């Protein structure tokens, strides 16, 4: 499997200038390819990223000679990203989802470039990692703040600028994965704003709310930035200071989510969560900031890919299932509002609404899992068994081709 480790770099001043130039070339190539794709498509053609890369190689020496100052990987991988963006666009169109047509890139926003390694049996590689250093094409050896975490073959390196620092994301083909514990069971998880996660066993994960904790500093630094003259050195310093604060907030949130999802994926074999309509929830003017600060979508993304590594099953409950309104004792559905934090039922149950919802989510997840297993068992029983003669023929064919 492929895992990515992002590490901060300590480049020299010359290497920092090179990174900025490579990001500019990558951004230009991406925008050129996107504009050319649109032009060819409107003219009735069928553009693709391979043809666009050949087209750029044919004209860049005459029209864009400054591209030769950086590695050829920067513009080539940028055009590959255009092709990947259109693949995602057409896939979403077929599925009836919101397409999200590829957009042009702007300077200073997600500046990055990528260098891909060749096949495993190649005599030389564009990216090589040794200890706390990484060798990049046309740049040389760059120091890293820490060593690569995963053992395996490095497939690519993406250098990006975050705040006023440079980072490298190393994609590694490795067998390292999370290790699941032996005594695993099922759990239901109810996400919230006051408490980030409430588990069906009664435990909770507090919400750190990093953005709310630093909100006053954000306001103060934003006002300071607005007072600075555009293009001045003081404005650049104020902008970098605000960017560092936003990066710290994002890192605090991401660290908390990684720890939570790792615990769930390693400790449980069945994890029930709700299919939250996050985009719709963000329309609530009173709770939008707190909902965005919690990172519900990032929680689900991390949990799903970590569950694949540990063999756990994430079961997503329908968003219209009344988990909070249903009494976990007798099943009665009550009419409650967001202000009602305790569910009181006529059966005598009096429980925190989040814990009640987590118990209902766990129960619903186990029910859906049971139905799925019965369906799979019925499908396998209805399939006609393979004849002994066909099995022998398949084995003989596999031996010949091996």
C-alpha positions as a Markdown table, in Angstrom:
| # | Residue | x | y | z |
|---|---|---|---|---|
| 1 | Unk | 0.0 | 0.0 | 0.0 |
| 2 | Unk | 1.0 | 3.6 | -0.5 |
| 3 | Unk | 1.4 | 5.9 | 2.6 |
| 4 | Unk | 2.5 | 9.5 | 2.7 |
| 5 | Unk | 4.7 | 11.2 | 5.3 |
| 6 | Unk | 4.9 | 15.0 | 5.3 |
| 7 | Unk | 8.1 | 16.4 | 6.7 |
| 8 | Unk | 9.3 | 20.0 | 7.2 |
| 9 | Unk | 12.4 | 20.9 | 5.2 |
| 10 | Unk | 15.3 | 23.1 | 6.1 |
| 11 | Unk | 16.4 | 24.5 | 2.7 |
| 12 | Unk | 19.2 | 26.9 | 2.1 |
| 13 | Unk | 18.4 | 30.3 | 0.6 |
| 14 | Unk | 19.3 | 29.1 | -2.8 |
| 15 | Unk | 17.1 | 26.0 | -2.5 |
| 16 | Unk | 14.2 | 28.2 | -1.3 |
| 17 | Unk | 14.5 | 30.3 | -4.4 |
| 18 | Unk | 14.6 | 27.2 | -6.5 |
| 19 | Unk | 11.4 | 25.8 | -4.8 |
| 20 | Unk | 9.6 | 29.1 | -5.6 |
| 21 | Unk | 10.6 | 28.9 | -9.2 |
| 22 | Unk | 9.6 | 25.3 | -9.5 |
| 23 | Unk | 6.2 | 26.1 | -8.0 |
| 24 | Unk | 5.8 | 28.9 | -10.5 |
| 25 | Unk | 6.6 | 26.6 | -13.4 |
| 26 | Unk | 4.2 | 24.0 | -12.1 |
| 27 | Unk | 1.4 | 26.5 | -11.7 |
| 28 | Unk | 2.0 | 27.9 | -15.2 |
| 29 | Unk | 2.0 | 24.4 | -16.8 |
| 30 | Unk | -1.2 | 23.5 | -14.9 |
| 31 | Unk | -3.0 | 26.7 | -16.1 |
| 32 | Unk | -1.7 | 26.3 | -19.6 |
| 33 | Unk | -2.9 | 22.7 | -19.8 |
| 34 | Unk | -6.3 | 23.6 | -18.4 |
| 35 | Unk | -6.7 | 26.4 | -20.9 |
| 36 | Unk | -5.5 | 24.2 | -23.8 |
| 37 | Unk | -7.9 | 21.4 | -22.7 |
| 38 | Unk | -10.9 | 23.7 | -22.7 |
| 39 | Unk | -9.9 | 25.2 | -26.1 |
| 40 | Unk | -9.5 | 21.8 | -27.7 |
| 41 | Unk | -12.7 | 20.5 | -26.2 |
| 42 | Unk | -14.7 | 23.5 | -27.4 |
| 43 | Unk | -13.2 | 22.9 | -30.9 |
| 44 | Unk | -14.5 | 19.4 | -31.0 |
| 45 | Unk | -11.4 | 17.5 | -30.0 |
| 46 | Unk | -10.8 | 14.9 | -27.3 |
| 47 | Unk | -7.8 | 16.2 | -25.2 |
| 48 | Unk | -5.9 | 14.1 | -22.8 |
| 49 | Unk | -2.9 | 14.7 | -20.5 |
| 50 | Unk | -0.5 | 12.5 | -22.4 |
| 51 | Unk | -1.0 | 14.5 | -25.7 |
| 52 | Unk | -0.8 | 17.8 | -23.8 |
| 53 | Unk | 2.6 | 16.8 | -22.2 |
| 54 | Unk | 3.9 | 16.0 | -25.7 |
| 55 | Unk | 2.6 | 19.3 | -27.0 |
| 56 | Unk | 4.3 | 21.3 | -24.2 |
| 57 | Unk | 7.6 | 19.4 | -24.7 |
| 58 | Unk | 7.5 | 20.4 | -28.4 |
| 59 | Unk | 7.1 | 24.2 | -27.8 |
| 60 | Unk | 8.6 | 24.9 | -24.4 |
| 61 | Unk | 12.2 | 25.4 | -25.7 |
| 62 | Unk | 11.1 | 28.1 | -28.1 |
| 63 | Unk | 8.2 | 29.7 | -26.2 |
| 64 | Unk | 9.0 | 29.0 | -22.5 |
| 65 | Unk | 12.8 | 28.7 | -22.2 |
| 66 | Unk | 12.7 | 29.7 | -18.5 |
| 67 | Unk | 11.2 | 26.3 | -17.8 |
| 68 | Unk | 14.6 | 24.7 | -18.3 |
| 69 | Unk | 15.7 | 26.4 | -15.0 |
| 70 | Unk | 13.9 | 23.8 | -13.0 |
| 71 | Unk | 13.3 | 20.0 | -13.2 |
| 72 | Unk | 11.2 | 18.7 | -16.1 |
| 73 | Unk | 9.1 | 16.8 | -13.5 |
| 74 | Unk | 7.5 | 20.1 | -12.4 |
| 75 | Unk | 5.5 | 20.9 | -15.6 |
| 76 | Unk | 5.0 | 17.2 | -16.5 |
| 77 | Unk | 3.4 | 16.2 | -13.2 |
| 78 | Unk | 1.3 | 19.4 | -13.2 |
| 79 | Unk | -0.3 | 18.4 | -16.5 |
| 80 | Unk | -0.8 | 14.9 | -15.1 |
| 81 | Unk | -2.7 | 16.6 | -12.3 |
| 82 | Unk | -5.0 | 18.3 | -14.9 |
| 83 | Unk | -5.8 | 14.9 | -16.3 |
| 84 | Unk | -6.5 | 13.6 | -12.9 |
| 85 | Unk | -8.8 | 16.6 | -12.1 |
| 86 | Unk | -10.8 | 15.9 | -15.2 |
| 87 | Unk | -11.1 | 12.2 | -14.3 |
| 88 | Unk | -12.6 | 13.2 | -11.0 |
| 89 | Unk | -14.9 | 15.7 | -12.7 |
| 90 | Unk | -16.3 | 13.1 | -15.2 |
| 91 | Unk | -16.7 | 10.5 | -12.5 |
| 92 | Unk | -18.7 | 12.9 | -10.3 |
| 93 | Unk | -20.9 | 13.8 | -13.4 |
| 94 | Unk | -21.6 | 10.1 | -14.0 |
| 95 | Unk | -22.6 | 9.6 | -10.3 |
| 96 | Unk | -24.9 | 12.6 | -10.4 |
| 97 | Unk | -22.8 | 14.5 | -7.8 |
| 98 | Unk | -21.7 | 18.1 | -7.8 |
| 99 | Unk | -19.1 | 18.1 | -10.6 |
| 100 | Unk | -16.6 | 20.7 | -9.5 |
| 101 | Unk | -15.0 | 21.8 | -12.8 |
| 102 | Unk | -11.2 | 22.2 | -12.5 |
| 103 | Unk | -10.2 | 25.8 | -11.8 |
| 104 | Unk | -7.1 | 27.8 | -12.6 |
| 105 | Unk | -4.4 | 28.1 | -9.9 |
| 106 | Unk | -3.4 | 31.4 | -8.3 |
| 107 | Unk | 0.0 | 32.4 | -7.1 |
| 108 | Unk | 0.6 | 32.0 | -3.4 |
| 109 | Unk | -2.3 | 29.6 | -2.8 |
| 110 | Unk | -1.2 | 25.9 | -2.4 |
| 111 | Unk | 2.1 | 26.4 | -4.1 |
| 112 | Unk | 3.7 | 23.0 | -4.9 |
| 113 | Unk | 5.5 | 20.9 | -7.4 |
| 114 | Unk | 6.0 | 17.1 | -7.6 |
| 115 | Unk | 8.8 | 14.8 | -8.7 |
| 116 | Unk | 8.0 | 11.2 | -9.6 |
| 117 | Unk | 10.4 | 8.3 | -9.4 |
| 118 | Unk | 10.6 | 5.8 | -12.2 |
| 119 | Unk | 10.0 | 2.0 | -12.0 |
| 120 | Unk | 11.7 | 0.0 | -9.2 |
| 121 | Unk | 14.3 | -1.5 | -11.6 |
| 122 | Unk | 15.5 | 1.9 | -12.9 |
| 123 | Unk | 19.2 | 2.6 | -12.6 |
| 124 | Unk | 18.6 | 6.1 | -11.1 |
| 125 | Unk | 15.8 | 7.9 | -9.3 |
| 126 | Unk | 14.7 | 11.5 | -9.1 |
| 127 | Unk | 14.0 | 11.3 | -5.4 |
| 128 | Unk | 16.3 | 9.5 | -2.9 |
| 129 | Unk | 15.9 | 9.6 | 0.9 |
| 130 | Unk | 18.9 | 9.0 | 3.3 |
| 131 | Unk | 18.4 | 9.6 | 7.0 |
| 132 | Unk | 17.2 | 13.2 | 7.6 |
| 133 | Unk | 17.9 | 14.3 | 4.0 |
| 134 | Unk | 16.1 | 14.0 | 0.7 |
| 135 | Unk | 17.8 | 14.3 | -2.8 |
| 136 | Unk | 15.6 | 16.2 | -5.2 |
| 137 | Unk | 16.2 | 16.7 | -9.0 |
| 138 | Unk | 18.1 | 19.8 | -10.0 |
| 139 | Unk | 18.2 | 20.9 | -6.4 |
| 140 | Unk | 20.5 | 18.5 | -4.6 |
| 141 | Unk | 20.3 | 17.3 | -1.0 |
| 142 | Unk | 17.8 | 19.1 | 1.3 |
| 143 | Unk | 17.8 | 18.6 | 5.0 |
| 144 | Unk | 14.6 | 17.4 | 6.7 |
| 145 | Unk | 13.5 | 17.9 | 10.3 |
| 146 | Unk | 12.9 | 14.2 | 10.9 |
| 147 | Unk | 13.6 | 10.9 | 9.2 |
| 148 | Unk | 11.1 | 9.1 | 6.9 |
| 149 | Unk | 8.7 | 7.1 | 9.1 |
| 150 | Unk | 7.9 | 4.3 | 6.6 |
| 151 | Unk | 10.2 | 1.7 | 5.2 |
| 152 | Unk | 9.8 | 1.0 | 1.5 |
| 153 | Unk | 10.2 | 2.4 | -2.0 |
| 154 | Unk | 9.7 | 6.1 | -2.4 |
| 155 | Unk | 7.4 | 6.7 | -5.4 |
| 156 | Unk | 7.2 | 10.5 | -5.4 |
| 157 | Unk | 7.9 | 13.7 | -3.5 |
| 158 | Unk | 5.7 | 16.7 | -3.4 |
| 159 | Unk | 7.3 | 19.9 | -2.2 |
| 160 | Unk | 4.8 | 22.5 | -1.0 |
| 161 | Unk | 4.8 | 25.8 | 0.9 |
| 162 | Unk | 2.7 | 26.1 | 4.0 |
| 163 | Unk | 2.7 | 29.5 | 5.8 |
| 164 | Unk | 6.4 | 30.5 | 5.5 |
| 165 | Unk | 7.9 | 27.0 | 5.6 |
| 166 | Unk | 8.6 | 24.3 | 3.0 |
| 167 | Unk | 7.4 | 20.8 | 3.4 |
| 168 | Unk | 7.9 | 17.6 | 1.4 |
| 169 | Unk | 5.3 | 14.8 | 1.2 |
| 170 | Unk | 6.9 | 11.5 | 0.5 |
| 171 | Unk | 4.7 | 8.8 | -1.0 |
| 172 | Unk | 6.1 | 5.4 | 0.0 |
| 173 | Unk | 5.1 | 2.0 | -1.2 |
| 174 | Unk | 5.3 | 0.0 | 2.1 |
| 175 | Unk | 3.9 | -2.9 | 4.0 |
| 176 | Unk | 3.8 | -0.8 | 7.3 |
| 177 | Unk | 0.2 | -0.5 | 8.5 |
| 178 | Unk | -1.7 | -0.1 | 11.7 |
| 179 | Unk | -1.9 | -3.1 | 14.0 |
| 180 | Unk | -5.3 | -4.1 | 15.3 |
| 181 | Unk | -5.8 | -5.4 | 18.8 |
| 182 | Unk | -7.1 | -8.8 | 19.6 |
| 183 | Unk | -10.1 | -8.1 | 21.9 |
| 184 | Unk | -12.1 | -6.0 | 19.4 |
| 185 | Unk | -15.8 | -5.3 | 19.4 |
| 186 | Unk | -18.4 | -2.9 | 18.0 |
| 187 | Unk | -18.9 | 0.7 | 18.9 |
| 188 | Unk | -21.2 | 3.5 | 17.9 |
| 189 | Unk | -19.8 | 7.0 | 17.5 |
| 190 | Unk | -21.9 | 10.2 | 17.8 |
| 191 | Unk | -20.1 | 13.4 | 16.7 |
| 192 | Unk | -21.0 | 16.7 | 18.2 |
| 193 | Unk | -19.9 | 20.2 | 18.7 |
| 194 | Unk | -19.6 | 20.4 | 22.5 |
| 195 | Unk | -18.1 | 16.9 | 22.7 |
| 196 | Unk | -16.3 | 15.9 | 19.6 |
| 197 | Unk | -17.2 | 12.2 | 19.9 |
| 198 | Unk | -19.4 | 10.2 | 22.3 |
| 199 | Unk | -19.0 | 6.4 | 22.2 |
| 200 | Unk | -21.6 | 3.8 | 22.9 |
| 201 | Unk | -19.6 | 2.5 | 25.9 |
| 202 | Unk | -20.0 | 5.8 | 27.7 |
| 203 | Unk | -16.6 | 7.3 | 27.0 |
| 204 | Unk | -16.2 | 10.7 | 25.3 |
| 205 | Unk | -13.6 | 12.6 | 23.4 |
| 206 | Unk | -13.5 | 16.3 | 24.2 |
| 207 | Unk | -13.6 | 18.9 | 21.5 |
| 208 | Unk | -10.4 | 21.0 | 21.4 |
| 209 | Unk | -11.9 | 23.8 | 19.4 |
| 210 | Unk | -8.6 | 25.2 | 18.2 |
| 211 | Unk | -10.1 | 27.9 | 16.1 |
| 212 | Unk | -12.3 | 29.2 | 18.9 |
| 213 | Unk | -9.3 | 29.1 | 21.3 |
| 214 | Unk | -7.2 | 31.3 | 18.9 |
| 215 | Unk | -10.1 | 33.5 | 17.6 |
| 216 | Unk | -9.0 | 36.6 | 19.4 |
| 217 | Unk | -5.5 | 36.3 | 18.1 |
| 218 | Unk | -6.8 | 35.8 | 14.6 |
| 219 | Unk | -8.9 | 39.0 | 14.8 |
| 220 | Unk | -5.9 | 41.0 | 16.1 |
| 221 | Unk | -3.5 | 39.7 | 13.5 |
| 222 | Unk | -6.1 | 40.2 | 10.7 |
| 223 | Unk | -6.6 | 43.8 | 11.7 |
| 224 | Unk | -2.8 | 44.3 | 11.8 |
| 225 | Unk | -2.5 | 42.9 | 8.3 |
| 226 | Unk | -5.3 | 45.1 | 7.0 |
| 227 | Unk | -3.5 | 48.2 | 8.2 |
| 228 | Unk | -0.2 | 47.4 | 6.4 |
| 229 | Unk | 0.5 | 49.0 | 3.0 |
| 230 | Unk | 0.2 | 46.5 | 0.1 |
| 231 | Unk | 3.6 | 45.4 | -1.2 |
| 232 | Unk | 5.5 | 46.5 | 1.9 |
| 233 | Unk | 7.9 | 44.3 | 3.9 |
| 234 | Unk | 5.8 | 44.8 | 7.1 |
| 235 | Unk | 2.7 | 43.5 | 5.3 |
| 236 | Unk | 4.6 | 40.4 | 4.2 |
| 237 | Unk | 5.7 | 39.8 | 7.8 |
| 238 | Unk | 2.2 | 40.3 | 9.1 |
| 239 | Unk | 0.8 | 37.9 | 6.5 |
| 240 | Unk | 3.4 | 35.2 | 7.4 |
| 241 | Unk | 2.5 | 35.6 | 11.1 |
| 242 | Unk | -1.2 | 35.1 | 10.4 |
| 243 | Unk | -0.5 | 32.2 | 8.2 |
| 244 | Unk | 1.6 | 30.5 | 10.9 |
| 245 | Unk | -1.3 | 30.8 | 13.3 |
| 246 | Unk | -3.7 | 29.3 | 10.9 |
| 247 | Unk | -1.3 | 26.4 | 10.2 |
| 248 | Unk | -0.9 | 25.8 | 14.0 |
| 249 | Unk | -4.7 | 25.6 | 14.3 |
| 250 | Unk | -5.0 | 23.2 | 11.5 |
| 251 | Unk | -2.2 | 21.0 | 12.9 |
| 252 | Unk | -3.9 | 20.9 | 16.4 |
| 253 | Unk | -7.1 | 19.8 | 14.8 |
| 254 | Unk | -5.5 | 17.2 | 12.5 |
| 255 | Unk | -3.5 | 15.7 | 15.4 |
| 256 | Unk | -6.6 | 15.3 | 17.5 |
| 257 | Unk | -8.5 | 13.6 | 14.7 |
| 258 | Unk | -5.6 | 11.3 | 13.9 |
| 259 | Unk | -5.3 | 10.1 | 17.5 |
| 260 | Unk | -9.1 | 9.5 | 17.7 |
| 261 | Unk | -9.4 | 7.7 | 14.4 |
| 262 | Unk | -6.4 | 5.5 | 15.1 |
| 263 | Unk | -7.9 | 4.5 | 18.4 |
| 264 | Unk | -11.2 | 3.6 | 16.8 |
| 265 | Unk | -9.6 | 1.6 | 13.9 |
| 266 | Unk | -7.3 | -0.4 | 16.1 |
| 267 | Unk | -9.6 | -1.1 | 19.1 |
| 268 | Unk | -12.9 | -2.0 | 17.3 |
| 269 | Unk | -13.8 | -4.3 | 14.4 |
| 270 | Unk | -17.2 | -2.7 | 13.7 |
| 271 | Unk | -17.6 | 1.1 | 13.9 |
| 272 | Unk | -20.9 | 2.8 | 13.3 |
| 273 | Unk | -21.1 | 6.5 | 12.3 |
| 274 | Unk | -23.7 | 8.8 | 10.9 |
| 275 | Unk | -23.8 | 10.1 | 7.3 |
| 276 | Unk | -23.7 | 13.7 | 8.3 |
| 277 | Unk | -24.8 | 16.4 | 5.8 |
| 278 | Unk | -21.8 | 18.7 | 6.7 |
| 279 | Unk | -22.4 | 21.1 | 3.9 |
| 280 | Unk | -26.0 | 21.6 | 5.0 |
| 281 | Unk | -25.0 | 21.9 | 8.6 |
| 282 | Unk | -22.6 | 24.7 | 7.7 |
| 283 | Unk | -25.5 | 26.8 | 6.6 |
| 284 | Unk | -26.5 | 27.2 | 10.2 |
| 285 | Unk | -25.1 | 30.7 | 11.0 |
| 286 | Unk | -25.0 | 30.0 | 14.8 |
| 287 | Unk | -23.1 | 26.7 | 14.6 |
| 288 | Unk | -21.1 | 27.0 | 11.3 |
| 289 | Unk | -17.8 | 28.0 | 13.0 |
| 290 | Unk | -18.0 | 25.3 | 15.6 |
| 291 | Unk | -18.9 | 22.6 | 13.0 |
| 292 | Unk | -16.1 | 23.6 | 10.7 |
| 293 | Unk | -13.7 | 23.7 | 13.7 |
| 294 | Unk | -14.6 | 20.0 | 14.6 |
| 295 | Unk | -13.6 | 18.6 | 11.2 |
| 296 | Unk | -16.4 | 16.0 | 10.7 |
| 297 | Unk | -15.5 | 15.3 | 7.1 |
| 298 | Unk | -11.8 | 14.9 | 7.9 |
| 299 | Unk | -12.8 | 12.5 | 10.7 |
| 300 | Unk | -14.7 | 10.2 | 8.3 |
| 301 | Unk | -12.0 | 10.3 | 5.7 |
| 302 | Unk | -9.3 | 9.3 | 8.1 |
| 303 | Unk | -11.4 | 6.6 | 9.8 |
| 304 | Unk | -12.3 | 5.0 | 6.5 |
| 305 | Unk | -8.7 | 4.6 | 5.2 |
| 306 | Unk | -7.4 | 3.5 | 8.6 |
| 307 | Unk | -10.2 | 0.9 | 8.9 |
| 308 | Unk | -9.0 | -0.7 | 5.6 |
| 309 | Unk | -5.5 | -1.1 | 7.2 |
| 310 | Unk | -6.7 | -2.8 | 10.3 |
| 311 | Unk | -9.5 | -4.8 | 8.8 |
| 312 | Unk | -12.3 | -3.0 | 10.6 |
| 313 | Unk | -15.6 | -2.3 | 9.0 |
| 314 | Unk | -17.1 | 1.3 | 9.0 |
| 315 | Unk | -20.9 | 1.2 | 8.7 |
| 316 | Unk | -22.5 | 4.5 | 7.8 |
| 317 | Unk | -26.0 | 5.0 | 9.1 |
| 318 | Unk | -28.5 | 6.9 | 7.0 |
| 319 | Unk | -28.6 | 10.6 | 7.9 |
| 320 | Unk | -32.4 | 10.5 | 8.4 |
| 321 | Unk | -32.2 | 7.8 | 11.1 |
| 322 | Unk | -33.5 | 9.5 | 14.3 |
| 323 | Unk | -30.6 | 8.4 | 16.5 |
| 324 | Unk | -31.0 | 11.2 | 19.0 |
| 325 | Unk | -34.8 | 11.1 | 19.2 |
| 326 | Unk | -35.2 | 7.4 | 19.6 |
| 327 | Unk | -35.1 | 6.0 | 23.1 |
| 328 | Unk | -32.4 | 3.3 | 23.3 |
| 329 | Unk | -34.5 | 1.5 | 25.9 |
| 330 | Unk | -37.9 | 1.1 | 24.4 |
| 331 | Unk | -37.6 | 2.5 | 20.9 |
| 332 | Unk | -40.0 | 5.4 | 21.4 |
| 333 | Unk | -39.3 | 8.4 | 19.1 |
| 334 | Unk | -39.5 | 11.8 | 20.9 |
| 335 | Unk | -39.7 | 15.3 | 19.7 |
| 336 | Unk | -36.7 | 17.1 | 21.0 |
| 337 | Unk | -34.7 | 20.1 | 20.0 |
| 338 | Unk | -31.0 | 20.9 | 20.0 |
| 339 | Unk | -31.3 | 22.6 | 23.4 |
| 340 | Unk | -32.6 | 19.4 | 25.0 |
| 341 | Unk | -29.4 | 17.7 | 26.2 |
| 342 | Unk | -31.1 | 14.9 | 28.2 |
| 343 | Unk | -33.6 | 12.4 | 26.8 |
| 344 | Unk | -36.3 | 11.5 | 29.3 |
| 345 | Unk | -38.6 | 8.6 | 28.3 |
| 346 | Unk | -41.8 | 7.2 | 29.8 |
| 347 | Unk | -40.1 | 3.8 | 30.2 |
| 348 | Unk | -37.9 | 5.3 | 32.9 |
| 349 | Unk | -34.8 | 6.0 | 30.8 |
| 350 | Unk | -33.0 | 9.3 | 31.5 |
| 351 | Unk | -29.8 | 9.6 | 29.5 |
| 352 | Unk | -27.5 | 12.1 | 27.8 |
| 353 | Unk | -28.8 | 12.6 | 24.3 |
| 354 | Unk | -25.4 | 12.0 | 22.7 |
| 355 | Unk | -24.8 | 8.7 | 24.6 |
| 356 | Unk | -28.3 | 7.6 | 23.7 |
| 357 | Unk | -27.6 | 8.4 | 20.0 |
| 358 | Unk | -24.3 | 6.5 | 20.1 |
| 359 | Unk | -26.1 | 3.4 | 21.5 |
| 360 | Unk | -28.7 | 3.6 | 18.8 |
| 361 | Unk | -26.0 | 4.0 | 16.1 |
| 362 | Unk | -24.2 | 0.9 | 17.4 |
| 363 | Unk | -27.4 | -1.1 | 17.4 |
| 364 | Unk | -28.3 | 0.0 | 13.9 |
| 365 | Unk | -24.8 | -0.7 | 12.6 |
| 366 | Unk | -24.9 | -4.3 | 14.0 |
| 367 | Unk | -28.3 | -4.8 | 12.4 |
| 368 | Unk | -27.1 | -3.6 | 9.0 |
| 369 | Unk | -24.0 | -5.8 | 9.3 |
| 370 | Unk | -26.2 | -8.8 | 10.0 |
| 371 | Unk | -28.4 | -8.2 | 7.0 |
| 372 | Unk | -25.3 | -7.7 | 4.8 |
| 373 | Unk | -23.8 | -11.0 | 6.0 |
| 374 | Unk | -27.1 | -12.9 | 5.4 |
| 375 | Unk | -27.3 | -11.4 | 1.9 |
| 376 | Unk | -23.7 | -12.5 | 1.1 |
| 377 | Unk | -24.3 | -16.0 | 2.5 |
| 378 | Unk | -27.4 | -16.3 | 0.3 |
| 379 | Unk | -25.6 | -15.1 | -2.8 |
| 380 | Unk | -22.7 | -17.6 | -2.3 |
| 381 | Unk | -25.2 | -20.5 | -1.7 |
| 382 | Unk | -27.0 | -19.7 | -5.0 |
| 383 | Unk | -23.9 | -19.9 | -7.1 |
| 384 | Unk | -23.3 | -23.2 | -8.8 |
| 385 | Unk | -20.0 | -24.9 | -7.5 |
| 386 | Unk | -17.1 | -25.1 | -9.9 |
| 387 | Unk | -16.6 | -28.6 | -11.4 |
| 388 | Unk | -13.4 | -30.5 | -10.5 |
| 389 | Unk | -12.4 | -30.7 | -14.2 |
| 390 | Unk | -12.6 | -26.9 | -14.5 |
| 391 | Unk | -10.6 | -26.4 | -11.3 |
| 392 | Unk | -7.8 | -28.7 | -12.6 |
| 393 | Unk | -7.8 | -26.7 | -15.9 |
| 394 | Unk | -7.5 | -23.4 | -14.1 |
| 395 | Unk | -4.7 | -24.6 | -11.9 |
| 396 | Unk | -2.8 | -25.9 | -15.0 |
| 397 | Unk | -3.2 | -22.5 | -16.7 |
| 398 | Unk | -1.9 | -20.7 | -13.6 |
| 399 | Unk | 1.2 | -22.9 | -13.5 |
| 400 | Unk | 2.0 | -22.3 | -17.1 |
| 401 | Unk | 1.7 | -18.5 | -16.9 |
| 402 | Unk | 3.6 | -18.2 | -13.6 |
